[in-house]
Amino acid sequence: MVALNVIKHSNSQLKTAGIPKVAVFVGGTSGIGHLALTELVESGSSTKIYLIGRQSAAAQMETRVAHFRTINLNVEIVWLEGEISLLADVARICTEIKSKESTLDLLFLSAGFLPFSGRRETSEGFDTSQSVLYFSRITFIINLLPLLSSSPSARVVSVMGGGKERANIDLGDLELRKPGAFGAVRSQTHVIAMTTLTMEKLAEQNKTVTFIHTFPGQVDTGNLRADLPPYSPFSWLLWIVVEPLIRLIGLSNKESGQRHLYVGTSAKYGGRGISTKVPQARNSKGNTEPGLFLVNQYCDASFDQATLDQLRDSVQGTVWEHTQKAIESFI
């Protein structure tokens, strides 16, 4: 575990170091993304931040952005409105960012929810939760790679389940379209493994960009019930039993935000980040070379090498081909 005082010291250097200069937060209106965004603003960094969210969040974020500007006069926050479950909207947003910027230092992807209400397809034919958690994130990454590749300290952070991969992936039904195949846990199993495998492939092709897939652990962000009717029995159960337990045993919102900002800026994970006296993290292939880093809630590289080897040998090629075909119209 990286000690919290080490993390605070590293984050305190961001203002002087001037990194990240430009950042994009997808999911920064709530949850882990908002916690990390808040820590970045409070660091005093003069970052230009593109904050992407839905129309329904615009009024709330206008108030929050105004507050951010009272605590950090150096930060510039640009609100971009879009429905990120729709890949056409993702492509449009990326085009707008590329028209304004020549480099991008940090792409932070954290939007998503557990699909307790079952499969619901977007107008583009993807399950909404899978689109937000996986297909839109990969579309953001690939479309913004030209900007990331132009940065001396580029980093992509995807918050979901890094290190929690399982090998029981149905290669014949990656999107779980068969009757009875879709479920909240099953869907998570697929998108976690697919995210790791695809990000690892992208890391191999883009050696100057650091890729990180994190598992945030237990954090009470209020998003656990996002896909449930507010007064349903299961929603009440989560509110009365599960969420208090998370607050008791999990990380505080403050610490989770601090740790995710550290992951997004520290040289522990390669690249030209803030240097601290901590051991270099191992990438998903077990070495300290550039690549994909699977990071747990305590900022340690954590994964099952045997499971990754199995997925790499038998699943990665199929996932890569399926993903390329699924999103090719939006790249």
N, C-alpha and C positions, 0 to 999 in steps of 0.2 A: 504494500500500500504506500502510495506517495503521501507523505505527511501534509496536513493542511497548511502548516506554516510555510512549507516549500512552495505550495501552490499559490498562496497569497503573495509571497515574495516574487514569484515569477510573474503573476498578473500585475503586480505593482510596477513592473518595468515596461509595460506595454506603451505607456504614454511617451517615455523617453525613446524607446526603440522605434516608435512610429509604425508598428504593425498591429493589426492588419490595416493597410491604407484603405482598401475597398473590401466590403463584405456583403454577402447576400444571405439573408435569413429566410428560409421557407419553413414556416411553422413558428415564427417568432412572435405571433400574437398571443400564444398561450403555451403552457407546458414547459418542457425542458428548453425549448428554443427561446422562449421569453425569459427564462431564468438566466441563460447564458448571455442573451442580448443585454439584459439589465446589468450584469456584471461588466460587460464590455463598456457600456456607457459610463458606469460608475468608476471605471479605471482612469477616466480622463483622457482616453485615447482620442485622437482627432480622426477617427475612422469615418468614411462615408459608407453608410449602411443602407442597402436596399431591403426593405421590409415588405414581404409579399403576403397578402391575405385576401380573404373574401370580403365582398361588399358589406356583409352583416357585421364585420369587425371594424369597419372603417371609423365609425364615430367613436368607439371605445379607444381605438389606437390613436386617434387624433388627440385625445386627452392625455394619453400616456406619452406620446411623442412630445407634447408641450411640456410635460413634467420632466422628461429626459433632458430637454434643452435648458431647464433651470438648474440642473445639477452638472451639466457638461456643455459649456458654450462652444467647445471645439468640435463636437460631433455633428454630423450632417445625416439626417435620416430622410430617405426618399420612400414614400409609400407607393407601392405598385399593386393595384387591385386585380385579382384574377381568381378563377376557380381551378385550383391545381389538380383536381380529379380529372379534368379534361386536358388531354395532352396537347390539343390545339392551342389552348390558353397558355400552357407551359411554354410552347414554342414561341408564341407571341411575346410573352414576358421576356424570354431570353433574347429575342431579337431587339427588344427595346433596350435592355441592358447593354447589349453589344454595340448598339448605336451610340451609347453615351460613354462607354469605358473601353480602355485598351488593355487593362489588366484586372485580375481579380485574385485577391489573396486568400479569402475564406468563403467557402460555400457551406453553409450550415443547414442541414436537412433534418427536420424533426416532426413534420406534420404527420398525423396518422391517428388511428383509433382501432380498438378491438371490435370486430364486427359481430357483436352479440345478437344483432337483429337479423342475421343471415345475409345471404348474397343479395346485393342490389346493384344492378348494372347501370353504368353511365350511358349517355347517348352514343358513346364511342364503342360500347360493347365490353368494357372492362368492369369487373367488380369494383365498386367505389373504394373499398378499403385497400384492395390490392393495387389499384391505380395510385392512390395517395402514398402508400407505403413503399411501393416498388417502382412501377412503371414511370410515374411522374418524376421520381427522384433520379432514376437513370437518365431520363430525358433531359432534366436540368443539367446533370453532370456532363453528358456528351455535348449538348449545345453550348455549354460555357467552357469547355476544354480549351478553345483557342485563347480565351482570356486567362484562364488558370495557367496555361503553358507559358504565358508571357510574364508571369509573376516570378520574382526570385524566391518567394516563400509561400507558394500555393498549397492550400490544404482543403480537402473535402471531408466533412464530418457528417456521417449519417447515424442518427440515433435510433436504435431499435433493439437488436438482440445479438450484437457481435460477441462471438465466443459461445453462443448457445445453439449452435447449429446441430441438427440431427440428420442422420443419413436416410431416414425413411421418406424419401421423396418419390412421388408418383410421376415418373418420366412421361407417361402417356396422358397425364392430366395435370400439367403444372398449374393451371389456373383453377383447378377443382370445379370444372363445369359439369361433370357427370352427376346424375341424380344421387343425392345423399352424401356426396363427397365433401361439400363445403361445411366448415365449422370454424368458430373463432380460433380455437387452438390449432387445428389443422392448417388453416390459412396462414397463421403466424409462422408455423413450422416451415412452410414453403417459402414465404417471402423473406424470412431471415436467411435461409440457406441460399436463396437466389441472389439476395443482396450481396452476401459475402463472395459468392462465386463470380458475380459480374464485376464487382469492385476490384477483386483480385486481378481479373483479366484486364481491366482498364489500367490498373497500377502497373502491370507488366508492359503496357503499351505507352505509358506516360511516366517515365522515370523521374521527371522533375516535379511531379505533383505527389504530395503525401495524401494517402487515402486512409481514413479511419472509420471503422464501424463500431459504435459503442453500445454497450448494455448499461442503461442508467440505474439499474437496480430498482429498489422500492422508493418511490418519491410521490408524495401526495400532491399532485399538480391539479387535481380536480377533473382530469380528463378521463379517468377510468370509466365513468358513467356516460361518456359522450354519445354513445350509440344506443342508449336505453331511454325509454319514456321515464320522465322524472319521478313518477309515483308508482312505478312497477315494483312488484315484490323483490325482484333481483336488484333493482336500483337501491331500494331501501336496505337490503342486506349489505350491499357494498358500502353504503353510506354509514350504517350503524356499526358494522362489524369490521369490514376489511380496511376501510380508510383509517380509522383510529389505530388499527394494528400497524399499518404502514407508517403512520406518524410516530409510532412507538419504536419500531425496529429499523426503519429506513433512514435515508439521508434527509436532512432538512432541505427545503427549497434553496436556501442560501448556499449551502455547501455543494449541492448538485450543480447550481449555476457556476460557482467558482471552479469546480472540477472540470466542467465541460468547456469553460473558457480556456483553462489550462491545456486541455487536450487539443484545442483548436489553435494553440499558439506556442506550445513548448517544443524545444528541440529534442526532447526525449523520444519523439516519434519520427526523427529524421527531419530533413529540410532545414531551412534557415529560420528556426524559431528562437524563442528565448532560451538561453543556455542556463541550466541549473545543474548542481552536482548530484545528479541521480543517474542510475544505470540506463543505458540505451535500451529501449524496448525491442523485443523480438517481433518481427513481422509474422504473417500467417504461414510462412514457410520455415519459421524457426530461426531466422538469422536477423542481423541488424541492418541489412541493406534496404534501400528504398523499396516500398511495396505497400501492401495493405496491413494495417494494424488493427487487431481485434482487442478492444479495451473495455475492462469492466468498470463498475461504479467507483472503484478506488484508484483508477487511472493506471492499473497494471494490465499488461498484455496477458490475456487469459483465453485459452482455447484447448480443444481436444485435437491433438495432431492426427491421431488415427482416423477420427471422423472426417477431418478436412481432407486427408489423403484419399479416403474413400469417395468423398464427394467430388474431389478434383478428377479422379480417375474415371468415374462412371456417370457423373451428372453434369459437370461444368460445361462440356461441349454442347449438350442439348439445351441447357439453360441459355447459353450465349446465343445460339442460333434462334431459339424461340423469341428471345428478347429483341434481337436485331430485327426480326421480321415484324414483331408486334409494334415497334415504335418507329419503323423506317419512314413512315409518312410525316413524322414530326421532327425529324432531324435535318 
